[in-house]
Amino acid sequence: MKFVPVAATVLFGLTVPALAQDSAPVMDADADGVVTIEEIRVVYPELTEEAFAALDVDGDGVLNVEETAVASETLMAPQN
């Protein structure tokens, strides 16, 4: 039977784009509209303070929706 591979493909195919395109709600644990370093480290525990600061373009200490989208794209990209 091919139920398991199809189910895994469907689940993987639906989950990854959702995280990449709509990452703010996933990472914004307290739903306040911004992502703190503590919240993003739940998803990306290896993220350094320096890397977070580089993603925080406006320098306000949190990631807004646009910065979070860029962070997701950057952090999900394959590392060479």
N, CA, C and O atoms as a Tripos MOL2 file, in Angstrom:
@<TRIPOS>MOLECULE
protein
  320   319    80     0     0
PROTEIN
NO_CHARGES

@<TRIPOS>ATOM
      1 N           0.8350   -1.1880    0.0000 N.3       1 MET1
      2 CA          0.0000    0.0000    0.0000 C.3       1 MET1
      3 C           0.8740    1.2430    0.0000 C.2       1 MET1
      4 O           1.9990    1.2190    0.4980 O.2       1 MET1
      5 N           0.3570    2.3220   -0.5550 N.am      2 LYS2
      6 CA          1.1270    3.5490   -0.6830 C.3       2 LYS2
      7 C           0.5700    4.6730    0.1720 C.2       2 LYS2
      8 O           0.8130    5.8430   -0.1250 O.2       2 LYS2
      9 N          -0.1610    4.3570    1.2120 N.am      3 PHE3
     10 CA         -0.7500    5.3860    2.0560 C.3       3 PHE3
     11 C           0.2880    6.1550    2.8600 C.2       3 PHE3
     12 O           0.1890    7.3770    2.9800 O.2       3 PHE3
     13 N           1.2700    5.4740    3.4060 N.am      4 VAL4
     14 CA          2.2680    6.1470    4.2350 C.3       4 VAL4
     15 C           3.1140    7.1190    3.4260 C.2       4 VAL4
     16 O           3.2430    8.2740    3.8330 O.2       4 VAL4
     17 N           3.6980    6.7140    2.2970 N.am      5 PRO5
     18 CA          4.4830    7.6810    1.5360 C.3       5 PRO5
     19 C           3.6570    8.8700    1.0540 C.2       5 PRO5
     20 O           4.1280   10.0070    1.0850 O.2       5 PRO5
     21 N           2.4410    8.6150    0.6140 N.am      6 VAL6
     22 CA          1.6030    9.7100    0.1480 C.3       6 VAL6
     23 C           1.2670   10.6350    1.3060 C.2       6 VAL6
     24 O           1.3270   11.8560    1.1600 O.2       6 VAL6
     25 N           0.9140   10.0670    2.4560 N.am      7 ALA7
     26 CA          0.5820   10.8820    3.6340 C.3       7 ALA7
     27 C           1.7880   11.7010    4.0670 C.2       7 ALA7
     28 O           1.6490   12.8760    4.4060 O.2       7 ALA7
     29 N           2.9610   11.0990    4.0600 N.am      8 ALA8
     30 CA          4.1720   11.8280    4.4550 C.3       8 ALA8
     31 C           4.4730   12.9500    3.4700 C.2       8 ALA8
     32 O           4.8690   14.0460    3.8700 O.2       8 ALA8
     33 N           4.2850   12.6730    2.1840 N.am      9 THR9
     34 CA          4.5280   13.6950    1.1700 C.3       9 THR9
     35 C           3.5530   14.8470    1.3140 C.2       9 THR9
     36 O           3.9470   16.0100    1.2290 O.2       9 THR9
     37 N           2.2930   14.5390    1.5310 N.am     10 VAL10
     38 CA          1.2900   15.5830    1.7000 C.3      10 VAL10
     39 C           1.5790   16.3950    2.9490 C.2      10 VAL10
     40 O           1.5420   17.6240    2.9060 O.2      10 VAL10
     41 N           1.8640   15.7350    4.0540 N.am     11 LEU11
     42 CA          2.1500   16.4380    5.3040 C.3      11 LEU11
     43 C           3.3840   17.3140    5.1400 C.2      11 LEU11
     44 O           3.3510   18.4890    5.5050 O.2      11 LEU11
     45 N           4.4570   16.7780    4.6070 N.am     12 PHE12
     46 CA          5.6840   17.5520    4.4260 C.3      12 PHE12
     47 C           5.4460   18.6940    3.4480 C.2      12 PHE12
     48 O           5.8750   19.8220    3.6930 O.2      12 PHE12
     49 N           4.7750   18.4140    2.3580 N.am     13 GLY13
     50 CA          4.5300   19.4240    1.3420 C.3      13 GLY13
     51 C           3.6810   20.5780    1.8390 C.2      13 GLY13
     52 O           3.8530   21.7060    1.3780 O.2      13 GLY13
     53 N           2.7760   20.3280    2.7620 N.am     14 LEU14
     54 CA          1.9250   21.3920    3.2880 C.3      14 LEU14
     55 C           2.5770   22.1390    4.4310 C.2      14 LEU14
     56 O           2.3260   23.3310    4.6080 O.2      14 LEU14
     57 N           3.3960   21.4780    5.1980 N.am     15 THR15
     58 CA          3.9760   22.0920    6.3800 C.3      15 THR15
     59 C           5.1320   23.0240    6.0440 C.2      15 THR15
     60 O           5.1670   24.1430    6.5570 O.2      15 THR15
     61 N           6.0550   22.6240    5.2270 N.am     16 VAL16
     62 CA          7.2430   23.4340    4.9500 C.3      16 VAL16
     63 C           6.8950   24.7680    4.2980 C.2      16 VAL16
     64 O           7.3850   25.7990    4.7590 O.2      16 VAL16
     65 N           6.0710   24.8000    3.2470 N.am     17 PRO17
     66 CA          5.7280   26.1120    2.6960 C.3      17 PRO17
     67 C           4.9850   26.9930    3.6900 C.2      17 PRO17
     68 O           5.1710   28.2100    3.6960 O.2      17 PRO17
     69 N           4.1600   26.4040    4.5160 N.am     18 ALA18
     70 CA          3.4430   27.2020    5.5070 C.3      18 ALA18
     71 C           4.4210   27.8670    6.4610 C.2      18 ALA18
     72 O           4.2340   29.0260    6.8290 O.2      18 ALA18
     73 N           5.4430   27.1610    6.8590 N.am     19 LEU19
     74 CA          6.4430   27.7520    7.7470 C.3      19 LEU19
     75 C           7.2430   28.8320    7.0360 C.2      19 LEU19
     76 O           7.5540   29.8670    7.6250 O.2      19 LEU19
     77 N           7.5710   28.6010    5.7910 N.am     20 ALA20
     78 CA          8.3790   29.5720    5.0630 C.3      20 ALA20
     79 C           7.5930   30.8390    4.7490 C.2      20 ALA20
     80 O           8.1410   31.9390    4.8220 O.2      20 ALA20
     81 N           6.3190   30.6970    4.4010 N.am     21 GLN21
     82 CA          5.5440   31.8480    3.9860 C.3      21 GLN21
     83 C           4.8670   32.5650    5.1380 C.2      21 GLN21
     84 O           4.6330   33.7700    5.0570 O.2      21 GLN21
     85 N           4.5530   31.8660    6.1910 N.am     22 ASP22
     86 CA          3.7740   32.4650    7.2730 C.3      22 ASP22
     87 C           4.4280   32.1440    8.6060 C.2      22 ASP22
     88 O           3.7980   31.5840    9.5030 O.2      22 ASP22
     89 N           5.6980   32.5050    8.7240 N.am     23 SER23
     90 CA          6.4780   32.0990    9.8850 C.3      23 SER23
     91 C           6.2080   32.9190   11.1340 C.2      23 SER23
     92 O           6.4150   32.4230   12.2420 O.2      23 SER23
     93 N           5.7580   34.1410   10.9950 N.am     24 ALA24
     94 CA          5.5360   34.9770   12.1760 C.3      24 ALA24
     95 C           4.5650   34.3280   13.1580 C.2      24 ALA24
     96 O           4.8790   34.2470   14.3460 O.2      24 ALA24
     97 N           3.3910   33.8600   12.7090 N.am     25 PRO25
     98 CA          2.4910   33.2240   13.6800 C.3      25 PRO25
     99 C           3.0880   31.9750   14.3150 C.2      25 PRO25
    100 O           2.8080   31.6810   15.4770 O.2      25 PRO25
    101 N           3.9120   31.2320   13.5650 N.am     26 VAL26
    102 CA          4.5260   30.0180   14.1040 C.3      26 VAL26
    103 C           5.5220   30.3590   15.2040 C.2      26 VAL26
    104 O           5.5550   29.6880   16.2360 O.2      26 VAL26
    105 N           6.3260   31.3830   15.0000 N.am     27 MET27
    106 CA          7.3580   31.7410   15.9690 C.3      27 MET27
    107 C           6.8770   32.7100   17.0390 C.2      27 MET27
    108 O           7.4710   32.7710   18.1150 O.2      27 MET27
    109 N           5.8350   33.4550   16.7790 N.am     28 ASP28
    110 CA          5.3370   34.4630   17.7080 C.3      28 ASP28
    111 C           4.4860   33.7890   18.7830 C.2      28 ASP28
    112 O           3.2560   33.8120   18.7230 O.2      28 ASP28
    113 N           5.1510   33.1970   19.7550 N.am     29 ALA29
    114 CA          4.4830   32.3720   20.7630 C.3      29 ALA29
    115 C           3.4190   33.1220   21.5610 C.2      29 ALA29
    116 O           2.3860   32.5450   21.9010 O.2      29 ALA29
    117 N           3.6530   34.3850   21.8610 N.am     30 ASP30
    118 CA          2.6850   35.1310   22.6580 C.3      30 ASP30
    119 C           1.7340   35.9770   21.8050 C.2      30 ASP30
    120 O           0.9380   36.7500   22.3390 O.2      30 ASP30
    121 N           1.8180   35.8300   20.4900 N.am     31 ALA31
    122 CA          0.9180   36.4900   19.5420 C.3      31 ALA31
    123 C           0.8630   38.0040   19.7100 C.2      31 ALA31
    124 O          -0.2010   38.6090   19.5800 O.2      31 ALA31
    125 N           2.0200   38.6200   19.9990 N.am     32 ASP32
    126 CA          2.0370   40.0740   20.1580 C.3      32 ASP32
    127 C           2.4480   40.7970   18.8820 C.2      32 ASP32
    128 O           2.5950   42.0190   18.8780 O.2      32 ASP32
    129 N           2.6350   40.0430   17.7950 N.am     33 GLY33
    130 CA          2.9480   40.6510   16.5160 C.3      33 GLY33
    131 C           4.4230   40.7980   16.2120 C.2      33 GLY33
    132 O           4.7810   41.2390   15.1200 O.2      33 GLY33
    133 N           5.2880   40.4420   17.1460 N.am     34 VAL34
    134 CA          6.7300   40.4880   16.9400 C.3      34 VAL34
    135 C           7.3560   39.2110   17.4840 C.2      34 VAL34
    136 O           6.7520   38.5000   18.2870 O.2      34 VAL34
    137 N           8.5710   38.9320   17.0350 N.am     35 VAL35
    138 CA          9.2840   37.7260   17.4710 C.3      35 VAL35
    139 C          10.5490   38.1390   18.2060 C.2      35 VAL35
    140 O          11.3860   38.8640   17.6690 O.2      35 VAL35
    141 N          10.6740   37.6750   19.4270 N.am     36 THR36
    142 CA         11.8640   37.9510   20.2290 C.3      36 THR36
    143 C          12.9250   36.8980   19.9540 C.2      36 THR36
    144 O          12.6530   35.8800   19.3170 O.2      36 THR36
    145 N          14.1240   37.1450   20.4350 N.am     37 ILE37
    146 CA         15.1870   36.1540   20.2650 C.3      37 ILE37
    147 C          14.8300   34.8480   20.9780 C.2      37 ILE37
    148 O          15.1620   33.7660   20.4940 O.2      37 ILE37
    149 N          14.1660   34.9460   22.1090 N.am     38 GLU38
    150 CA         13.7630   33.7340   22.8250 C.3      38 GLU38
    151 C          12.7580   32.9260   22.0120 C.2      38 GLU38
    152 O          12.8320   31.6970   21.9770 O.2      38 GLU38
    153 N          11.8200   33.6090   21.3590 N.am     39 GLU39
    154 CA         10.8130   32.9060   20.5610 C.3      39 GLU39
    155 C          11.4320   32.2560   19.3270 C.2      39 GLU39
    156 O          11.1030   31.1160   18.9990 O.2      39 GLU39
    157 N          12.3170   32.9640   18.6460 N.am     40 ILE40
    158 CA         12.9030   32.3950   17.4300 C.3      40 ILE40
    159 C          13.8440   31.2410   17.7620 C.2      40 ILE40
    160 O          14.0140   30.3260   16.9560 O.2      40 ILE40
    161 N          14.4560   31.2800   18.9470 N.am     41 ARG41
    162 CA         15.3680   30.1900   19.3370 C.3      41 ARG41
    163 C          14.6280   28.8900   19.6190 C.2      41 ARG41
    164 O          15.2550   27.8310   19.6630 O.2      41 ARG41
    165 N          13.3260   28.9390   19.8080 N.am     42 VAL42
    166 CA         12.5490   27.7000   19.9330 C.3      42 VAL42
    167 C          12.5860   26.9500   18.6030 C.2      42 VAL42
    168 O          12.6670   25.7220   18.5750 O.2      42 VAL42
    169 N          12.5250   27.6970   17.5080 N.am     43 VAL43
    170 CA         12.5490   27.1110   16.1710 C.3      43 VAL43
    171 C          13.9770   26.9440   15.6570 C.2      43 VAL43
    172 O          14.2960   25.9440   15.0150 O.2      43 VAL43
    173 N          14.8330   27.9220   15.9400 N.am     44 TYR44
    174 CA         16.2310   27.9290   15.4930 C.3      44 TYR44
    175 C          17.1520   28.0950   16.6980 C.2      44 TYR44
    176 O          17.6740   29.1880   16.9200 O.2      44 TYR44
    177 N          17.3630   27.0340   17.4850 N.am     45 PRO45
    178 CA         18.1380   27.1600   18.7310 C.3      45 PRO45
    179 C          19.5880   27.5850   18.5390 C.2      45 PRO45
    180 O          20.2120   28.0780   19.4790 O.2      45 PRO45
    181 N          20.1280   27.4060   17.3560 N.am     46 GLU46
    182 CA         21.5280   27.7550   17.1020 C.3      46 GLU46
    183 C          21.7210   29.2370   16.7810 C.2      46 GLU46
    184 O          22.8570   29.6850   16.6270 O.2      46 GLU46
    185 N          20.6460   30.0000   16.6790 N.am     47 LEU47
    186 CA         20.7400   31.4090   16.3060 C.3      47 LEU47
    187 C          21.4860   32.2090   17.3660 C.2      47 LEU47
    188 O          21.1280   32.1810   18.5430 O.2      47 LEU47
    189 N          22.5190   32.9150   16.9440 N.am     48 THR48
    190 CA         23.3050   33.7260   17.8660 C.3      48 THR48
    191 C          22.6860   35.1140   18.0160 C.2      48 THR48
    192 O          21.8450   35.5210   17.2150 O.2      48 THR48
    193 N          23.1100   35.8270   19.0440 N.am     49 GLU49
    194 CA         22.6350   37.2020   19.2440 C.3      49 GLU49
    195 C          23.0680   38.0880   18.0800 C.2      49 GLU49
    196 O          22.3300   38.9850   17.6730 O.2      49 GLU49
    197 N          24.2520   37.8430   17.5500 N.am     50 GLU50
    198 CA         24.7500   38.6230   16.4330 C.3      50 GLU50
    199 C          23.9000   38.3960   15.1830 C.2      50 GLU50
    200 O          23.5790   39.3410   14.4630 O.2      50 GLU50
    201 N          23.5420   37.1430   14.9340 N.am     51 ALA51
    202 CA         22.7080   36.8280   13.7780 C.3      51 ALA51
    203 C          21.3200   37.4360   13.9400 C.2      51 ALA51
    204 O          20.7540   37.9560   12.9780 O.2      51 ALA51
    205 N          20.7690   37.3760   15.1500 N.am     52 PHE52
    206 CA         19.4610   37.9840   15.4060 C.3      52 PHE52
    207 C          19.5300   39.4880   15.1490 C.2      52 PHE52
    208 O          18.6350   40.0540   14.5210 O.2      52 PHE52
    209 N          20.5760   40.1260   15.6280 N.am     53 ALA53
    210 CA         20.7380   41.5690   15.4270 C.3      53 ALA53
    211 C          20.8300   41.9060   13.9380 C.2      53 ALA53
    212 O          20.3200   42.9420   13.5120 O.2      53 ALA53
    213 N          21.4680   41.0560   13.1480 N.am     54 ALA54
    214 CA         21.5590   41.2830   11.7100 C.3      54 ALA54
    215 C          20.1900   41.1610   11.0390 C.2      54 ALA54
    216 O          19.9040   41.8690   10.0730 O.2      54 ALA54
    217 N          19.3470   40.2660   11.5510 N.am     55 LEU55
    218 CA         17.9950   40.1050   11.0120 C.3      55 LEU55
    219 C          17.0700   41.2410   11.4390 C.2      55 LEU55
    220 O          16.0990   41.5520   10.7500 O.2      55 LEU55
    221 N          17.3740   41.8500   12.5650 N.am     56 ASP56
    222 CA         16.5660   42.9450   13.1140 C.3      56 ASP56
    223 C          16.9590   44.2540   12.4330 C.2      56 ASP56
    224 O          17.6750   45.0760   13.0030 O.2      56 ASP56
    225 N          16.4820   44.4290   11.2160 N.am     57 VAL57
    226 CA         16.8990   45.5440   10.3590 C.3      57 VAL57
    227 C          16.6330   46.8980   11.0020 C.2      57 VAL57
    228 O          17.4660   47.7990   10.9060 O.2      57 VAL57
    229 N          15.4880   47.0560   11.6560 N.am     58 ASP58
    230 CA         15.1670   48.3650   12.2420 C.3      58 ASP58
    231 C          15.7660   48.5650   13.6330 C.2      58 ASP58
    232 O          15.6220   49.6390   14.2190 O.2      58 ASP58
    233 N          16.4320   47.5470   14.1640 N.am     59 GLY59
    234 CA         17.1590   47.6740   15.4240 C.3      59 GLY59
    235 C          16.3170   47.8620   16.6640 C.2      59 GLY59
    236 O          16.8010   48.3900   17.6650 O.2      59 GLY59
    237 N          15.0460   47.4340   16.6190 N.am     60 ASP60
    238 CA         14.1800   47.6210   17.7880 C.3      60 ASP60
    239 C          14.2210   46.4590   18.7770 C.2      60 ASP60
    240 O          13.4920   46.4710   19.7690 O.2      60 ASP60
    241 N          15.0620   45.4590   18.5220 N.am     61 GLY61
    242 CA         15.2260   44.3470   19.4600 C.3      61 GLY61
    243 C          14.2630   43.2010   19.2660 C.2      61 GLY61
    244 O          14.3300   42.2100   19.9930 O.2      61 GLY61
    245 N          13.3660   43.3110   18.2970 N.am     62 VAL62
    246 CA         12.4200   42.2440   17.9620 C.3      62 VAL62
    247 C          12.2850   42.1830   16.4450 C.2      62 VAL62
    248 O          12.6450   43.1280   15.7430 O.2      62 VAL62
    249 N          11.7640   41.0620   15.9440 N.am     63 LEU63
    250 CA         11.5440   40.9270   14.5110 C.3      63 LEU63
    251 C          10.0750   41.1630   14.1970 C.2      63 LEU63
    252 O           9.1980   40.5150   14.7670 O.2      63 LEU63
    253 N           9.8080   42.1020   13.2790 N.am     64 ASN64
    254 CA          8.4360   42.3160   12.8330 C.3      64 ASN64
    255 C           8.0980   41.2780   11.7700 C.2      64 ASN64
    256 O           8.9110   40.3970   11.4900 O.2      64 ASN64
    257 N           6.9210   41.3680   11.1790 N.am     65 VAL65
    258 CA          6.4800   40.3570   10.2170 C.3      65 VAL65
    259 C           7.4300   40.2530    9.0270 C.2      65 VAL65
    260 O           7.7840   39.1500    8.6100 O.2      65 VAL65
    261 N           7.8380   41.3830    8.4860 N.am     66 GLU66
    262 CA          8.7310   41.3610    7.3340 C.3      66 GLU66
    263 C          10.0960   40.7810    7.7000 C.2      66 GLU66
    264 O          10.6490   39.9720    6.9550 O.2      66 GLU66
    265 N          10.6330   41.1890    8.8350 N.am     67 GLU67
    266 CA         11.9340   40.6670    9.2700 C.3      67 GLU67
    267 C          11.8550   39.1740    9.5610 C.2      67 GLU67
    268 O          12.8090   38.4400    9.3020 O.2      67 GLU67
    269 N          10.7230   38.7180   10.0990 N.am     68 THR68
    270 CA         10.5480   37.3010   10.3890 C.3      68 THR68
    271 C          10.4950   36.4850    9.1050 C.2      68 THR68
    272 O          11.0440   35.3850    9.0480 O.2      68 THR68
    273 N           9.8420   37.0090    8.0820 N.am     69 ALA69
    274 CA          9.7930   36.3140    6.7920 C.3      69 ALA69
    275 C          11.1890   36.1700    6.2010 C.2      69 ALA69
    276 O          11.5490   35.1070    5.6950 O.2      69 ALA69
    277 N          11.9740   37.2420    6.2670 N.am     70 VAL70
    278 CA         13.3560   37.1960    5.7710 C.3      70 VAL70
    279 C          14.1660   36.2080    6.6090 C.2      70 VAL70
    280 O          14.9690   35.4480    6.0680 O.2      70 VAL70
    281 N          13.9590   36.2150    7.9130 N.am     71 ALA71
    282 CA         14.6830   35.3010    8.8000 C.3      71 ALA71
    283 C          14.3790   33.8530    8.4240 C.2      71 ALA71
    284 O          15.2900   33.0290    8.3500 O.2      71 ALA71
    285 N          13.1250   33.5410    8.1890 N.am     72 SER72
    286 CA         12.7490   32.1750    7.8240 C.3      72 SER72
    287 C          13.4040   31.7520    6.5220 C.2      72 SER72
    288 O          13.9380   30.6480    6.4170 O.2      72 SER72
    289 N          13.3620   32.6380    5.5210 N.am     73 GLU73
    290 CA         13.9870   32.3210    4.2350 C.3      73 GLU73
    291 C          15.4860   32.1210    4.3970 C.2      73 GLU73
    292 O          16.0650   31.1960    3.8280 O.2      73 GLU73
    293 N          16.1050   32.9940    5.1760 N.am     74 THR74
    294 CA         17.5610   32.9340    5.3760 C.3      74 THR74
    295 C          17.9480   31.6890    6.1620 C.2      74 THR74
    296 O          18.8760   30.9770    5.7760 O.2      74 THR74
    297 N          17.2560   31.4210    7.2460 N.am     75 LEU75
    298 CA         17.6240   30.3200    8.1290 C.3      75 LEU75
    299 C          17.2590   28.9610    7.5520 C.2      75 LEU75
    300 O          17.8730   27.9580    7.9150 O.2      75 LEU75
    301 N          16.2710   28.9040    6.6590 N.am     76 MET76
    302 CA         15.8820   27.6380    6.0390 C.3      76 MET76
    303 C          16.7120   27.3310    4.8040 C.2      76 MET76
    304 O          16.6790   26.2090    4.3000 O.2      76 MET76
    305 N          17.4590   28.3180    4.3100 N.am     77 ALA77
    306 CA         18.2750   28.1150    3.1130 C.3      77 ALA77
    307 C          19.4050   27.1380    3.4100 C.2      77 ALA77
    308 O          19.9720   27.1610    4.5020 O.2      77 ALA77
    309 N          19.7350   26.2810    2.4500 N.am     78 PRO78
    310 CA         20.8430   25.3410    2.6510 C.3      78 PRO78
    311 C          22.1430   26.0900    2.9170 C.2      78 PRO78
    312 O          22.4310   27.1000    2.2750 O.2      78 PRO78
    313 N          22.9100   25.5950    3.8540 N.am     79 GLN79
    314 CA         24.2090   26.1890    4.1990 C.3      79 GLN79
    315 C          25.2930   25.5040    3.4050 C.2      79 GLN79
    316 O          25.3420   24.2750    3.3600 O.2      79 GLN79
    317 N          26.1580   26.2670    2.7820 N.am     80 ASN80
    318 CA         27.2620   25.6940    1.9900 C.3      80 ASN80
    319 C          28.5000   25.5870    2.8360 C.2      80 ASN80
    320 O          29.5380   25.1300    2.3570 O.2      80 ASN80
@<TRIPOS>BOND
     1     1     2 1
     2     2     3 1
     3     3     4 2
     4     3     5 am
     5     5     6 1
     6     6     7 1
     7     7     8 2
     8     7     9 am
     9     9    10 1
    10    10    11 1
    11    11    12 2
    12    11    13 am
    13    13    14 1
    14    14    15 1
    15    15    16 2
    16    15    17 am
    17    17    18 1
    18    18    19 1
    19    19    20 2
    20    19    21 am
    21    21    22 1
    22    22    23 1
    23    23    24 2
    24    23    25 am
    25    25    26 1
    26    26    27 1
    27    27    28 2
    28    27    29 am
    29    29    30 1
    30    30    31 1
    31    31    32 2
    32    31    33 am
    33    33    34 1
    34    34    35 1
    35    35    36 2
    36    35    37 am
    37    37    38 1
    38    38    39 1
    39    39    40 2
    40    39    41 am
    41    41    42 1
    42    42    43 1
    43    43    44 2
    44    43    45 am
    45    45    46 1
    46    46    47 1
    47    47    48 2
    48    47    49 am
    49    49    50 1
    50    50    51 1
    51    51    52 2
    52    51    53 am
    53    53    54 1
    54    54    55 1
    55    55    56 2
    56    55    57 am
    57    57    58 1
    58    58    59 1
    59    59    60 2
    60    59    61 am
    61    61    62 1
    62    62    63 1
    63    63    64 2
    64    63    65 am
    65    65    66 1
    66    66    67 1
    67    67    68 2
    68    67    69 am
    69    69    70 1
    70    70    71 1
    71    71    72 2
    72    71    73 am
    73    73    74 1
    74    74    75 1
    75    75    76 2
    76    75    77 am
    77    77    78 1
    78    78    79 1
    79    79    80 2
    80    79    81 am
    81    81    82 1
    82    82    83 1
    83    83    84 2
    84    83    85 am
    85    85    86 1
    86    86    87 1
    87    87    88 2
    88    87    89 am
    89    89    90 1
    90    90    91 1
    91    91    92 2
    92    91    93 am
    93    93    94 1
    94    94    95 1
    95    95    96 2
    96    95    97 am
    97    97    98 1
    98    98    99 1
    99    99   100 2
   100    99   101 am
   101   101   102 1
   102   102   103 1
   103   103   104 2
   104   103   105 am
   105   105   106 1
   106   106   107 1
   107   107   108 2
   108   107   109 am
   109   109   110 1
   110   110   111 1
   111   111   112 2
   112   111   113 am
   113   113   114 1
   114   114   115 1
   115   115   116 2
   116   115   117 am
   117   117   118 1
   118   118   119 1
   119   119   120 2
   120   119   121 am
   121   121   122 1
   122   122   123 1
   123   123   124 2
   124   123   125 am
   125   125   126 1
   126   126   127 1
   127   127   128 2
   128   127   129 am
   129   129   130 1
   130   130   131 1
   131   131   132 2
   132   131   133 am
   133   133   134 1
   134   134   135 1
   135   135   136 2
   136   135   137 am
   137   137   138 1
   138   138   139 1
   139   139   140 2
   140   139   141 am
   141   141   142 1
   142   142   143 1
   143   143   144 2
   144   143   145 am
   145   145   146 1
   146   146   147 1
   147   147   148 2
   148   147   149 am
   149   149   150 1
   150   150   151 1
   151   151   152 2
   152   151   153 am
   153   153   154 1
   154   154   155 1
   155   155   156 2
   156   155   157 am
   157   157   158 1
   158   158   159 1
   159   159   160 2
   160   159   161 am
   161   161   162 1
   162   162   163 1
   163   163   164 2
   164   163   165 am
   165   165   166 1
   166   166   167 1
   167   167   168 2
   168   167   169 am
   169   169   170 1
   170   170   171 1
   171   171   172 2
   172   171   173 am
   173   173   174 1
   174   174   175 1
   175   175   176 2
   176   175   177 am
   177   177   178 1
   178   178   179 1
   179   179   180 2
   180   179   181 am
   181   181   182 1
   182   182   183 1
   183   183   184 2
   184   183   185 am
   185   185   186 1
   186   186   187 1
   187   187   188 2
   188   187   189 am
   189   189   190 1
   190   190   191 1
   191   191   192 2
   192   191   193 am
   193   193   194 1
   194   194   195 1
   195   195   196 2
   196   195   197 am
   197   197   198 1
   198   198   199 1
   199   199   200 2
   200   199   201 am
   201   201   202 1
   202   202   203 1
   203   203   204 2
   204   203   205 am
   205   205   206 1
   206   206   207 1
   207   207   208 2
   208   207   209 am
   209   209   210 1
   210   210   211 1
   211   211   212 2
   212   211   213 am
   213   213   214 1
   214   214   215 1
   215   215   216 2
   216   215   217 am
   217   217   218 1
   218   218   219 1
   219   219   220 2
   220   219   221 am
   221   221   222 1
   222   222   223 1
   223   223   224 2
   224   223   225 am
   225   225   226 1
   226   226   227 1
   227   227   228 2
   228   227   229 am
   229   229   230 1
   230   230   231 1
   231   231   232 2
   232   231   233 am
   233   233   234 1
   234   234   235 1
   235   235   236 2
   236   235   237 am
   237   237   238 1
   238   238   239 1
   239   239   240 2
   240   239   241 am
   241   241   242 1
   242   242   243 1
   243   243   244 2
   244   243   245 am
   245   245   246 1
   246   246   247 1
   247   247   248 2
   248   247   249 am
   249   249   250 1
   250   250   251 1
   251   251   252 2
   252   251   253 am
   253   253   254 1
   254   254   255 1
   255   255   256 2
   256   255   257 am
   257   257   258 1
   258   258   259 1
   259   259   260 2
   260   259   261 am
   261   261   262 1
   262   262   263 1
   263   263   264 2
   264   263   265 am
   265   265   266 1
   266   266   267 1
   267   267   268 2
   268   267   269 am
   269   269   270 1
   270   270   271 1
   271   271   272 2
   272   271   273 am
   273   273   274 1
   274   274   275 1
   275   275   276 2
   276   275   277 am
   277   277   278 1
   278   278   279 1
   279   279   280 2
   280   279   281 am
   281   281   282 1
   282   282   283 1
   283   283   284 2
   284   283   285 am
   285   285   286 1
   286   286   287 1
   287   287   288 2
   288   287   289 am
   289   289   290 1
   290   290   291 1
   291   291   292 2
   292   291   293 am
   293   293   294 1
   294   294   295 1
   295   295   296 2
   296   295   297 am
   297   297   298 1
   298   298   299 1
   299   299   300 2
   300   299   301 am
   301   301   302 1
   302   302   303 1
   303   303   304 2
   304   303   305 am
   305   305   306 1
   306   306   307 1
   307   307   308 2
   308   307   309 am
   309   309   310 1
   310   310   311 1
   311   311   312 2
   312   311   313 am
   313   313   314 1
   314   314   315 1
   315   315   316 2
   316   315   317 am
   317   317   318 1
   318   318   319 1
   319   319   320 2
@<TRIPOS>SUBSTRUCTURE
     1 MET1         2 RESIDUE 1 A MET
     2 LYS2         6 RESIDUE 1 A LYS
     3 PHE3        10 RESIDUE 1 A PHE
     4 VAL4        14 RESIDUE 1 A VAL
     5 PRO5        18 RESIDUE 1 A PRO
     6 VAL6        22 RESIDUE 1 A VAL
     7 ALA7        26 RESIDUE 1 A ALA
     8 ALA8        30 RESIDUE 1 A ALA
     9 THR9        34 RESIDUE 1 A THR
    10 VAL10       38 RESIDUE 1 A VAL
    11 LEU11       42 RESIDUE 1 A LEU
    12 PHE12       46 RESIDUE 1 A PHE
    13 GLY13       50 RESIDUE 1 A GLY
    14 LEU14       54 RESIDUE 1 A LEU
    15 THR15       58 RESIDUE 1 A THR
    16 VAL16       62 RESIDUE 1 A VAL
    17 PRO17       66 RESIDUE 1 A PRO
    18 ALA18       70 RESIDUE 1 A ALA
    19 LEU19       74 RESIDUE 1 A LEU
    20 ALA20       78 RESIDUE 1 A ALA
    21 GLN21       82 RESIDUE 1 A GLN
    22 ASP22       86 RESIDUE 1 A ASP
    23 SER23       90 RESIDUE 1 A SER
    24 ALA24       94 RESIDUE 1 A ALA
    25 PRO25       98 RESIDUE 1 A PRO
    26 VAL26      102 RESIDUE 1 A VAL
    27 MET27      106 RESIDUE 1 A MET
    28 ASP28      110 RESIDUE 1 A ASP
    29 ALA29      114 RESIDUE 1 A ALA
    30 ASP30      118 RESIDUE 1 A ASP
    31 ALA31      122 RESIDUE 1 A ALA
    32 ASP32      126 RESIDUE 1 A ASP
    33 GLY33      130 RESIDUE 1 A GLY
    34 VAL34      134 RESIDUE 1 A VAL
    35 VAL35      138 RESIDUE 1 A VAL
    36 THR36      142 RESIDUE 1 A THR
    37 ILE37      146 RESIDUE 1 A ILE
    38 GLU38      150 RESIDUE 1 A GLU
    39 GLU39      154 RESIDUE 1 A GLU
    40 ILE40      158 RESIDUE 1 A ILE
    41 ARG41      162 RESIDUE 1 A ARG
    42 VAL42      166 RESIDUE 1 A VAL
    43 VAL43      170 RESIDUE 1 A VAL
    44 TYR44      174 RESIDUE 1 A TYR
    45 PRO45      178 RESIDUE 1 A PRO
    46 GLU46      182 RESIDUE 1 A GLU
    47 LEU47      186 RESIDUE 1 A LEU
    48 THR48      190 RESIDUE 1 A THR
    49 GLU49      194 RESIDUE 1 A GLU
    50 GLU50      198 RESIDUE 1 A GLU
    51 ALA51      202 RESIDUE 1 A ALA
    52 PHE52      206 RESIDUE 1 A PHE
    53 ALA53      210 RESIDUE 1 A ALA
    54 ALA54      214 RESIDUE 1 A ALA
    55 LEU55      218 RESIDUE 1 A LEU
    56 ASP56      222 RESIDUE 1 A ASP
    57 VAL57      226 RESIDUE 1 A VAL
    58 ASP58      230 RESIDUE 1 A ASP
    59 GLY59      234 RESIDUE 1 A GLY
    60 ASP60      238 RESIDUE 1 A ASP
    61 GLY61      242 RESIDUE 1 A GLY
    62 VAL62      246 RESIDUE 1 A VAL
    63 LEU63      250 RESIDUE 1 A LEU
    64 ASN64      254 RESIDUE 1 A ASN
    65 VAL65      258 RESIDUE 1 A VAL
    66 GLU66      262 RESIDUE 1 A GLU
    67 GLU67      266 RESIDUE 1 A GLU
    68 THR68      270 RESIDUE 1 A THR
    69 ALA69      274 RESIDUE 1 A ALA
    70 VAL70      278 RESIDUE 1 A VAL
    71 ALA71      282 RESIDUE 1 A ALA
    72 SER72      286 RESIDUE 1 A SER
    73 GLU73      290 RESIDUE 1 A GLU
    74 THR74      294 RESIDUE 1 A THR
    75 LEU75      298 RESIDUE 1 A LEU
    76 MET76      302 RESIDUE 1 A MET
    77 ALA77      306 RESIDUE 1 A ALA
    78 PRO78      310 RESIDUE 1 A PRO
    79 GLN79      314 RESIDUE 1 A GLN
    80 ASN80      318 RESIDUE 1 A ASN
